[in-house]
């Protein structure tokens, strides 16, 4: 089954994705505390909720966090997706690798119309370590997915480098 944008039906580059929650209510508040208020310890708490949706995605070889642009990472002081991936790795034993680099400092997707989101992330990622992903089953980790275009662009980059499959795992799936 191919992955498609839930809003426009466009084919996406990842094979499948799963999320633990809908991006609303208390979940939205917790993610905001984690991401914008520096509550880093929430990564361990949130990672426990990723175990069930992970079980639906098979046995990946690697966890790969969707990277932040270096400017955003410096501003925030950390990468929430890397913390989530490391917390999940502690629970599962699946190794974390960071072969992707975000080279385009994209605008926040939440502020964009649906058709602008794909354009915003096009060309946003490059691979620094092709040998880390070639022949591997990759699980991309992100905090929130709405249209799937960020995960898709990261998956496209990984597949071009020889990844066998790329699945997405997110804390929450948002509505557009």
N, C-alpha and C positions, 0 to 999 in steps of 0.2 A: 504494500500500500504506500503510495507516494504522499509526502507531506505537502499540504497546500495551505495558503494563507486563509485563515478562517473568515476574512472579510471579502477578499476579491477572488479567491479560488486559484490564484497564481501558484504554480509549482515552486516549492522551496527546495533548497539544496540539501537539507538534512533529511535523514531517513524517517525519523519519527521523533516526537517530543512528548514529554509528560511533565505535569506540574503537581505539586502537593495541594495547592489551594487556589481559590479565586482571589484576585487582587481587589479586595474590598474589606471594609470594616476593620476589625482588629488586626487582620493580616497586613493590611496596607499600613496601619500605624506601626506595627512591629518592624516591617521592612524600612519604613522611614527612620525609625530610631536607629536601626542597624546601619543603614546606608548614609544618612545625613547627620546623625547626632553622635556618631562614633561609638555606638554600643557594640563593640566588636565581639563581646562574649556571646551575643545572640547567634553567632555563626554555629556554635555547637548545638544550641537549641533547635535552630532551623534545620540543620543537617539531619537530625533524627527523623524529621518529617519527609525527608527525601528518600528514605529507605524503601517505603512502599512503592512509590512510582518507579524507583530504580529497578525494582524486581520485575517490572513489566518490560524492561528494555534489554534484557539479556545480560551477558557478561562482558563488559567493556574491558579493554586492555589498559586504558588510560583515562584519567579525568583531566580535562583541559578547561580552565576558567576562561570565560570571554574577557579579554583584557580591557582595561581602561587606557585612555590616552595618557601619556606621562604627565601632561599638564593637569589633568583631572585627578590623577593618582596623587600627585604632590599636594594639590589643593585639599583633597579629602584626607590624605595621610595614610591611606591603605586602599586595597582593592577588595571590595566586598565579595566578589566572585572567587577570588583566590582564597579568602578565608573560608568560604563555604566549601570549596573543593578540598581544602586541607582538613576541615572538620569531617567531611564525608569520607575522606581517605582513612582517617583514624578509625572510623566505624566499619569500614569495608575491607581495608587493606589494598584497595586499588590505588596504584601510584598516581601522583599529580605531576603533570608536566606543563610547562608554559612556553610552547613553541610559537605561539602567535604574538605578534606585536601590533598594537593599534597605531597606525601611522597617520590617521586622519582624525583630527579633533572634532568629532561630530557634535552637532547640536543635540540636546536631549530629545529623544524620540517622542516623549510624551507631549511635547509642545508642537508636534508637526501633524499635518493632515496625512491620511493614509498613503497617498501616492508620493508624498515628499519623503516618507520614511525610507523607502527603498533607495532613492537617490542619495539621501543623507549618508547611508552606510556603504554605498558602493565604493569599493576600493579601500575600505577602512583598515583592512588587515593584511599583513604580510607574514610570511613564515621565516623564523630565524633558524629553525632546526628541522629540515625536511626528514632527516633520518629518524627522528623521534616519532614520526607519525606514519611513515610508509609501512603498509601492510598491517596497520593497527585498526582496532575497533575503538573509536573515540566517543567519549561522553562529554559534550560541552556543558558547562555549568554556568547558569546565569540566575539573577535574582527574579526578574520579571520578564515575561514574554507577552506581547500584545499581538502584533501582526506576524511576528516571526522573522522579520527581515534582518535583524542583527544576527540572530543565530544562523540564518541562511547564508549570509555573507561570510561568516566565520567558517561554516561548514564547507562552503565552496572552496575557500582557501585550503582547508585541510584535505579535501578530496583531490584537488589539483596536485597535491604533494604525495598522493598515493594512499591515503587512508582508505581502508576497506569499507567502513561505514562510519557515519557520524550521527549520533543521536543527541537530542537536547534534553536537559533536566533542569527545571526551574522551580523556585519556591512557589511562585504564583503566576497564574495566567490571567491577564487583564482583559477587560473589554475595551473596545475602541470607542 
